Amino acid sequence: MSSNAPHAAITAGELARYREPALRRSLFELSITAVPLVLLWALMWASLSVGYWLSLLLAVPAAAFLMRLFMLQHDCGHGALFAHRAANDWVGRIIGVVTLTPYGFWRRTHAIHHAAVGNLDKRGIGDIETLTVAEYAALDPAARRRYRIYRHPLVMFGLVPAYLFLLHYRLPVGLMRAGRAPWISTMGTNAAIAAVVLGLIWLVGLGPFVLIQGPVILIAASLAMWFFYVQHQFEDTRWVHAADWSFQDAALHGSSHYELPSALAWFTGNIGVHHVHHLASRIPFYRLSEVLADHPQLAGVGRLTFFESFRCAHLALWDERQQKLVSFRQFAVSEAAGG
């Protein structure tokens, strides 16, 4: 993986000219994401008469389109998909019913994530729980075991995303005392989800609905969790205490440039260009590639290839001494050696 090259520094102000969305392009991206998703869902329903194996095969591309729809909702949350806030908010709310993600609540927690990424003193909202080596070493055996279970790949990319989208987002967890807005967002989304689900069950039946929607949601949730994980949980990421934290440094060096094959980059809405996104979150996803083309020095910052990324799955602890993420195995070796 490429190092965090110091010569690649660039400010958010220098990227301001990329922030203007194009209405026709945004509507086009929305249509080529939502329409195929609806068609694939209908094909899955029709394929049940042929065999469930065919429906499961179709669930994979359907989940990919659902994940892309979530990325468009993500852009709405940053005010990046449309020029007017009302358009972003209403489209984001509607998409949130499909992605099971309450738009207003998620937008608020995600803003906290952007404002605190890489800050060791402000962990806990909108990010993946990450302990330092010292914090983990101070835990009792039971607490260590719980953290190890949480960080296990089967849990992190299987159980956690299912819990997150199916249960966690049904209540404004983390913002329970933040006033009415998070409750309105989550309860309004829950009511809309219930109406849509009941309508689909009336149309296709309870069994077919579960057989179709179940795998689509679970696959999409796991994919979304993986891409969110890799954006910040890579070996040479950057974590510092508040006194040493800066927005620009955290954006450029605490977020990866996940260089994906073109098809995956398309389905993920170029979210792999995550360091640029964190530096200037108002840039529409379809303009992030322009930034890299015009500022090639950014391409090597935090660069992580598709195959390199799989090694990130076992990273679990931030080593403040080495300034990198390490695995439990690396920690055990260091602990045994008295480090």
C-alpha positions as CSV (number, residue, x, y, z in Angstrom):
1,M,0.0,0.0,0.0
2,S,1.3,3.5,-0.8
3,S,2.5,5.7,2.0
4,N,0.9,8.9,3.1
5,A,3.0,11.1,0.9
6,P,3.5,14.6,2.4
7,H,3.8,16.3,-1.1
8,A,0.2,15.4,-1.8
9,A,-1.2,18.1,0.5
10,I,-4.2,20.0,-0.9
11,T,-6.9,22.1,0.8
12,A,-10.6,21.8,0.7
13,G,-10.8,25.3,-0.8
14,E,-8.8,24.2,-3.8
15,L,-11.5,21.6,-4.5
16,A,-14.5,24.0,-4.3
17,R,-14.9,24.1,-8.0
18,Y,-15.9,20.5,-8.1
19,R,-18.9,20.9,-5.7
20,E,-21.5,22.0,-8.2
21,P,-23.8,19.1,-9.1
22,A,-25.3,18.7,-12.5
23,L,-29.1,18.1,-12.2
24,R,-29.4,16.0,-15.4
25,R,-26.5,13.8,-14.3
26,S,-27.8,13.4,-10.8
27,L,-31.3,12.4,-12.1
28,F,-29.7,10.0,-14.6
29,E,-27.6,8.3,-11.9
30,L,-30.7,8.0,-9.7
31,S,-32.7,6.5,-12.5
32,I,-30.1,3.9,-13.6
33,T,-29.8,2.8,-10.0
34,A,-33.5,2.7,-8.9
35,V,-35.0,1.2,-12.1
36,P,-32.7,-1.8,-12.4
37,L,-33.3,-2.5,-8.7
38,V,-37.1,-2.6,-9.2
39,L,-36.7,-4.8,-12.3
40,L,-34.4,-7.2,-10.6
41,W,-36.8,-7.5,-7.6
42,A,-39.6,-8.3,-10.1
43,L,-37.4,-10.9,-11.8
44,M,-36.6,-12.5,-8.4
45,W,-40.3,-12.8,-7.8
46,A,-40.9,-14.3,-11.2
47,S,-38.0,-16.7,-10.8
48,L,-39.4,-18.3,-7.7
49,S,-41.6,-20.4,-10.0
50,V,-38.4,-21.7,-11.7
51,G,-36.3,-22.3,-8.6
52,Y,-35.1,-20.4,-5.5
53,W,-31.5,-20.9,-6.7
54,L,-32.2,-18.5,-9.6
55,S,-33.7,-15.9,-7.2
56,L,-30.6,-16.1,-5.0
57,L,-28.4,-15.6,-8.0
58,L,-30.4,-12.4,-8.9
59,A,-30.1,-11.3,-5.3
60,V,-26.4,-10.5,-5.8
61,P,-26.9,-7.8,-8.5
62,A,-30.0,-6.6,-6.7
63,A,-28.0,-6.1,-3.5
64,A,-25.3,-4.3,-5.5
65,F,-27.9,-1.8,-6.9
66,L,-29.3,-1.4,-3.4
67,M,-25.9,-0.6,-2.1
68,R,-25.5,2.0,-4.9
69,L,-28.8,3.5,-3.9
70,F,-27.5,3.9,-0.4
71,M,-24.4,5.7,-1.8
72,L,-26.8,8.2,-3.5
73,Q,-28.6,8.7,-0.2
74,H,-25.1,9.3,1.3
75,D,-24.5,12.1,-1.2
76,C,-27.9,13.6,-0.4
77,G,-26.9,13.6,3.2
78,H,-23.8,15.7,2.3
79,G,-25.9,18.1,0.1
80,A,-24.0,16.9,-2.9
81,L,-26.5,15.2,-5.2
82,F,-28.6,18.3,-5.9
83,A,-28.0,22.0,-5.7
84,H,-31.0,22.6,-3.3
85,R,-31.1,21.2,0.2
86,A,-34.8,20.4,0.0
87,A,-34.2,18.2,-3.1
88,N,-31.4,16.4,-1.3
89,D,-33.4,15.9,1.9
90,W,-36.6,14.6,0.2
91,V,-34.8,12.3,-2.1
92,G,-32.7,11.1,0.8
93,R,-35.7,10.4,2.9
94,I,-37.4,8.4,0.1
95,I,-34.3,6.4,-0.5
96,G,-34.0,5.8,3.2
97,V,-37.2,3.8,3.2
98,V,-35.7,1.4,0.7
99,T,-32.3,1.2,2.4
100,L,-33.9,0.9,5.9
101,T,-31.8,3.9,6.9
102,P,-33.6,6.9,8.5
103,Y,-32.2,9.8,6.6
104,G,-32.2,12.6,9.2
105,F,-30.8,10.4,12.0
106,W,-28.1,8.9,9.7
107,R,-27.1,12.3,8.3
108,R,-26.5,13.6,11.8
109,T,-24.4,10.7,13.0
110,H,-22.5,10.6,9.8
111,A,-21.7,14.3,10.2
112,I,-20.2,13.5,13.6
113,H,-18.1,10.8,11.9
114,H,-16.8,13.3,9.4
115,A,-16.0,15.8,12.2
116,A,-14.2,13.3,14.4
117,V,-12.6,10.7,12.1
118,G,-9.2,9.7,13.4
119,N,-9.6,11.5,16.7
120,L,-8.8,9.2,19.5
121,D,-10.7,11.4,22.0
122,K,-14.0,11.5,20.0
123,R,-14.7,7.9,19.1
124,G,-18.1,6.3,19.5
125,I,-20.6,7.7,17.0
126,G,-20.8,6.9,13.3
127,D,-17.7,4.7,13.3
128,I,-16.4,1.2,14.0
129,E,-15.3,0.6,17.6
130,T,-11.6,0.6,17.7
131,L,-9.4,0.2,20.8
132,T,-5.8,1.2,21.2
133,V,-3.2,-1.5,22.1
134,A,-3.0,0.1,25.6
135,E,-6.8,0.1,26.1
136,Y,-7.0,-3.6,25.0
137,A,-4.1,-4.6,27.2
138,A,-5.9,-3.1,30.2
139,L,-9.1,-5.1,29.7
140,D,-9.9,-8.2,31.7
141,P,-10.1,-11.5,29.8
142,A,-13.9,-11.4,29.4
143,A,-13.8,-7.9,28.0
144,R,-11.0,-8.9,25.6
145,R,-13.1,-11.8,24.5
146,R,-16.1,-9.6,23.7
147,Y,-14.0,-7.2,21.7
148,R,-12.4,-10.1,19.8
149,I,-15.8,-11.5,18.9
150,Y,-17.0,-8.1,17.8
151,R,-13.9,-7.7,15.5
152,H,-14.1,-11.2,14.1
153,P,-14.7,-10.9,10.3
154,L,-17.8,-13.2,10.4
155,V,-19.3,-10.9,13.1
156,M,-18.1,-7.6,11.6
157,F,-19.3,-8.3,8.1
158,G,-22.2,-10.7,8.9
159,L,-24.0,-10.1,12.2
160,V,-23.1,-6.5,12.7
161,P,-24.5,-5.2,9.4
162,A,-27.6,-7.2,9.8
163,Y,-28.1,-5.8,13.3
164,L,-27.3,-2.3,12.1
165,F,-29.8,-2.1,9.2
166,L,-32.6,-4.3,10.6
167,L,-32.6,-3.3,14.3
168,H,-30.2,-0.4,15.2
169,Y,-31.7,2.0,12.7
170,R,-35.2,1.5,14.1
171,L,-34.4,3.7,17.1
172,P,-32.1,6.8,17.2
173,V,-29.4,4.9,19.1
174,G,-26.7,7.3,20.2
175,L,-29.0,10.4,19.9
176,M,-31.8,9.3,22.2
177,R,-31.6,12.6,24.1
178,A,-30.9,14.9,21.2
179,G,-34.4,16.3,20.9
180,R,-37.3,15.4,18.6
181,A,-35.5,15.4,15.2
182,P,-33.8,12.0,15.5
183,W,-37.1,10.5,16.7
184,I,-39.1,12.1,13.9
185,S,-36.6,10.8,11.4
186,T,-36.5,7.2,12.6
187,M,-40.2,6.8,13.5
188,G,-41.3,8.4,10.2
189,T,-39.0,6.1,8.2
190,N,-40.2,3.1,10.2
191,A,-43.8,4.0,9.4
192,A,-43.0,4.3,5.7
193,I,-41.1,1.1,5.7
194,A,-44.0,-0.7,7.4
195,A,-46.4,0.7,4.8
196,V,-44.2,-0.5,1.9
197,V,-43.6,-3.9,3.4
198,L,-47.3,-4.5,4.0
199,G,-48.0,-3.4,0.5
200,L,-45.5,-5.8,-1.0
201,I,-46.6,-8.7,1.3
202,W,-50.2,-8.0,0.1
203,L,-48.9,-8.1,-3.5
204,V,-46.6,-11.2,-3.5
205,G,-47.3,-12.9,-0.1
206,L,-45.3,-13.1,3.1
207,G,-43.2,-16.1,2.1
208,P,-42.1,-14.8,-1.3
209,F,-41.4,-11.3,0.2
210,V,-39.1,-12.8,2.9
211,L,-37.3,-15.0,0.4
212,I,-36.7,-12.1,-2.0
213,Q,-36.0,-9.2,0.3
214,G,-34.1,-11.1,3.0
215,P,-31.0,-12.0,1.0
216,V,-31.0,-8.7,-0.9
217,I,-30.9,-6.7,2.4
218,L,-28.4,-9.0,4.1
219,I,-26.0,-9.0,1.1
220,A,-26.2,-5.3,0.6
221,A,-25.7,-4.6,4.3
222,S,-22.6,-6.8,4.4
223,L,-21.2,-5.1,1.3
224,A,-21.8,-1.7,2.7
225,M,-20.1,-2.6,6.0
226,W,-17.1,-3.9,4.1
227,F,-16.6,-0.7,2.1
228,F,-17.2,1.5,5.1
229,Y,-14.7,-0.6,7.1
230,V,-11.9,-0.4,4.5
231,Q,-12.2,3.3,4.2
232,H,-10.7,3.8,7.6
233,Q,-9.6,0.5,9.0
234,F,-6.3,0.0,7.0
235,E,-2.8,-0.4,8.3
236,D,-1.4,3.1,7.6
237,T,-4.5,5.0,8.7
238,R,-4.1,8.0,11.1
239,W,-5.3,8.2,14.6
240,V,-4.2,11.0,17.0
241,H,-5.4,12.7,20.1
242,A,-7.5,15.9,19.9
243,A,-4.5,18.2,20.6
244,D,-2.8,17.0,17.5
245,W,-5.9,16.4,15.3
246,S,-6.6,18.5,12.2
247,F,-9.4,18.2,9.7
248,Q,-7.2,18.1,6.6
249,D,-4.7,15.6,8.0
250,A,-7.5,13.3,9.2
251,A,-9.3,13.5,5.8
252,L,-6.2,12.8,3.7
253,H,-4.4,10.4,5.9
254,G,-7.1,8.9,8.0
255,S,-9.2,7.8,5.0
256,S,-8.1,5.4,2.3
257,H,-8.0,5.7,-1.5
258,Y,-9.5,2.3,-2.2
259,E,-8.6,1.7,-5.8
260,L,-11.3,-0.6,-7.2
261,P,-12.0,-2.3,-10.5
262,S,-14.3,0.0,-12.6
263,A,-17.4,-2.1,-12.1
264,L,-17.0,-2.0,-8.3
265,A,-16.2,1.7,-8.3
266,W,-19.5,2.3,-10.2
267,F,-21.6,0.3,-7.8
268,T,-20.0,2.0,-4.8
269,G,-20.5,5.5,-6.2
270,N,-16.7,6.1,-6.3
271,I,-16.7,6.0,-2.5
272,G,-13.3,4.4,-2.6
273,V,-11.9,7.9,-3.3
274,H,-12.6,8.4,0.3
275,H,-9.8,10.7,1.3
276,V,-11.0,13.3,-1.2
277,H,-14.6,12.8,-0.1
278,H,-13.6,13.5,3.5
279,L,-11.7,16.6,2.5
280,A,-14.6,18.0,0.4
281,S,-17.8,16.1,1.2
282,R,-19.9,18.3,-1.0
283,I,-18.4,17.0,-4.2
284,P,-20.9,14.8,-6.0
285,F,-19.7,11.2,-6.3
286,Y,-19.5,11.3,-10.1
287,R,-17.0,14.2,-9.9
288,L,-14.5,12.5,-7.6
289,S,-12.7,10.9,-10.5
290,E,-12.3,14.4,-12.0
291,V,-10.4,15.4,-8.8
292,L,-8.0,12.5,-9.2
293,A,-7.5,13.3,-12.8
294,D,-6.7,16.9,-12.2
295,H,-4.7,16.3,-9.0
296,P,-2.7,13.1,-9.7
297,Q,-0.6,13.6,-6.5
298,L,-3.7,12.4,-4.6
299,A,-3.8,9.0,-6.2
300,G,-1.0,7.6,-4.1
301,V,-2.2,8.9,-0.8
302,G,-3.6,6.0,1.4
303,R,-3.8,3.9,-1.8
304,L,-5.2,0.4,-1.2
305,T,-5.8,-2.0,-4.0
306,F,-8.7,-4.5,-4.1
307,F,-6.5,-7.5,-3.2
308,E,-4.5,-5.6,-0.6
309,S,-7.7,-4.7,1.2
310,F,-8.5,-8.3,2.3
311,R,-5.5,-8.1,4.7
312,C,-7.4,-5.3,6.5
313,A,-10.1,-7.7,7.8
314,H,-7.8,-8.9,10.6
315,L,-6.6,-5.4,11.8
316,A,-8.2,-4.6,15.2
317,L,-6.0,-2.4,17.4
318,W,-4.4,1.0,17.0
319,D,-0.8,0.9,18.1
320,E,0.1,4.4,19.2
321,R,3.8,3.5,19.4
322,Q,4.1,2.2,15.8
323,Q,1.4,4.5,14.5
324,K,-0.5,1.8,12.7
325,L,-3.3,-0.7,13.0
326,V,-2.2,-4.1,14.1
327,S,-3.9,-7.5,14.4
328,F,-4.6,-9.5,17.5
329,R,-1.8,-11.9,16.5
330,Q,0.7,-9.0,16.2
331,F,-0.4,-7.8,19.7
332,A,0.0,-11.3,21.2
333,V,3.5,-11.6,19.8
334,S,4.4,-8.1,21.1
335,E,2.9,-8.9,24.5
336,A,4.7,-12.2,24.8
337,A,8.0,-10.4,23.9
338,G,7.3,-7.9,26.7
339,G,6.5,-5.1,24.3
